Amino acid sequence: VRLRQIWQDTTDGQRPLKAAAIFKAIDAANPGLAVIAKEPPPAHANIEGWPWFENDPQLQKAKQLEMAASIAQLATLVRL
């Protein structure tokens, strides 16, 4: 319920909230990313440090997906 309230308070409502991935900040930091607190909303953070290869967008996408998958393995899906 709290997730839905935060969504309603911080978005324009144009897209429906269907689910959320819940994970610990350390789970995102492990693959080499940085988790930076960025409130509001409460307990929100940005994940920074994604690989960026300006001259090779396919490699960039592959590396980013690999890192995202390692986070997703540790996350809990919450359907709303």
N, C-alpha and C positions, 0 to 999 in steps of 0.2 A: 504494500500500500504506500509506503514512504517513497519508493521509486516512482510510482505513478504520480504522486503529488509533486515531487521534484521536477519530473518531466513537464507537467502542466504549468508549473510556476516559471520554467526557464525556456520554454519553446513557444513558437507561434501556433502550434497545434495543426500545422499543415500535414504532418506525417504522423501516422498512428504509432504508438509505442507497443511493440509486439513482444519484445524480449530484452533481456539484459545479460551480459556476461559479467560475472562477479569473480574477481581474482585479487590476490594480494599484490601490493606494489612490488615486493621482492620478486614475484614471478615474472614481472615485466622487466625488471632490472637485470635478471640473470643473463638474458641473451646479449647484454651490452647496451641496453636502452636506459634512459634516465626517466624517472617518474618525478614530475614537478607538480607540487600542489598548486591548484588554480581554482580557487573558490571565488564566487559562487558557481554552481550550487554546492551545498555542504558535501564534504568528502570527495570532491571532484579533483582530478589531476590530469595533466597532459602527459602523454608518453612521447618523449623526444629522443632524437638520435637515430632515427630510421636511416638505413643506408641510402645514399643518393649518388647515382652514377649518371651525370648529365649526358655523357656520351654513349651510354648503353642502357636505355630504358628497360629493355627486356631483362638484363641482369639485375637492375634495380628492383623491378617487380618481383623477380624470383627470390631475391634476398629478403625483401620485406615480407613476402608471403611465408617464407621459412621461419622468420622470427615471430610472425603473428601466429603461426601454427604451434610453435613451442609454448606461447602464452595460452592459446586456446586449449591445449591439452591439460592445463592446470586450472582452467576456469570452470565455473559452474554456470550452466545455462538456466536462467529463470524466465519462464514464459509468463507473460502478463496478460 
